[in-house]
Amino acid sequence: MSIKNLPLHAGRLGPALCVSVECKTDPTTGAVKADRDGVPVWMVGVAVRPDARRPALIEVSVSGEPEGIAPGMYVELVEPEAFMWEMNGRTGLAFRAAKVLPDSPVLAPPTEGPAAGKGAAK
């Protein structure tokens, strides 16, 4: 049995932090890669922490240049999915999204301790 595309639950990825945005190119020729409709494909490097587990860095392909995002910004992955690939005897897992948009994460309040102001002068 072969499963081509695996939809991901974006909320379970945790806050997504953009670390890079670049046009995808062929490493041999340097030509810009395009999707089936001829739209250039962009790679967005995203740091995530799924379900508060170990952080991971994933590269997400998206058709067309993502607008309004830059490294250091939180982003929203619209309709993210993972898919398995195989080429020349190698296999891997890749990610793509319909869009990558700017986002403001909802972060947990600071916990009690030195970083939360405990022991600070009053």
C-alpha positions in Angstrom: 0.0 0.0 0.0 1.3 3.4 -0.9 0.3 6.7 0.8 1.4 9.7 -1.2 0.5 12.7 0.9 0.0 12.8 4.6 -1.9 15.9 5.8 -0.4 17.4 9.0 -2.3 19.1 11.9 -0.7 22.5 11.9 -1.7 23.2 15.5 0.3 20.2 16.7 3.5 21.5 15.1 3.6 24.3 17.7 4.8 27.8 17.0 6.6 27.9 13.6 9.6 30.2 13.4 10.9 31.2 9.9 14.6 30.7 9.6 15.1 31.1 5.9 13.3 31.9 2.6 14.8 31.1 -0.7 13.9 30.2 -4.2 14.4 26.5 -4.9 17.0 25.8 -7.6 18.5 22.8 -9.3 21.9 22.2 -7.6 23.5 21.2 -10.9 22.2 23.8 -13.3 21.1 26.6 -11.0 17.8 26.8 -12.8 14.8 27.9 -10.7 12.5 24.9 -10.1 8.8 25.3 -10.9 5.6 23.4 -10.0 3.4 21.7 -12.6 1.8 25.1 -13.4 5.1 26.7 -14.1 5.1 28.7 -10.8 8.5 29.0 -9.1 8.9 26.9 -5.9 10.2 28.5 -2.8 11.7 26.8 0.3 10.9 28.1 3.7 13.0 26.8 6.6 10.9 26.5 9.7 11.8 25.7 13.3 8.9 23.8 15.0 8.5 22.0 18.3 5.7 19.4 17.8 3.6 18.8 20.9 6.4 20.5 23.0 8.8 17.7 22.1 12.3 18.1 20.7 12.6 21.1 18.3 13.0 20.3 14.6 14.0 22.2 11.5 12.0 21.4 8.4 12.1 22.9 4.9 8.6 23.5 3.5 8.1 23.9 -0.3 5.5 26.4 -1.4 4.5 27.5 -4.9 5.1 31.2 -5.5 7.1 33.6 -3.4 5.8 33.9 0.2 4.8 37.5 0.8 5.4 39.3 4.1 7.6 36.8 5.8 11.3 36.9 6.7 13.7 35.0 8.9 12.9 35.6 12.6 9.2 35.9 12.1 6.6 33.5 13.2 4.6 31.9 10.3 1.5 29.9 9.7 1.6 26.9 7.5 -1.6 26.6 5.5 -2.6 23.1 4.6 0.8 21.5 5.5 1.5 18.0 4.3 4.3 15.5 4.3 5.2 13.1 1.6 7.7 10.3 1.0 10.0 10.5 -2.0 12.4 8.1 -3.7 15.0 9.0 -6.3 18.1 7.1 -7.5 17.9 4.6 -4.7 17.5 7.3 -2.0 14.4 8.0 0.0 13.2 10.7 2.3 10.4 12.7 3.8 9.6 16.2 2.5 7.1 18.9 3.5 5.0 21.3 1.5 2.2 23.8 2.2 -0.4 25.6 0.1 0.8 28.9 1.6 3.1 30.3 4.3 1.7 33.4 6.0 2.9 35.8 8.7 1.6 34.8 12.2 1.6 35.9 15.8 2.1 32.9 18.1 0.2 32.4 21.4 3.0 31.7 23.8 2.6 30.4 27.3 3.1 32.9 30.1 6.5 32.7 31.9 6.8 30.1 34.7 7.7 31.0 38.2 11.4 31.3 38.7 14.4 33.6 38.3 13.5 34.4 34.6 9.9 35.3 35.7 11.1 38.0 38.1 11.5 35.9 41.3 14.0 37.5 43.6 14.0 40.8 41.6 14.3 44.0 43.6 10.9 45.6 44.5 
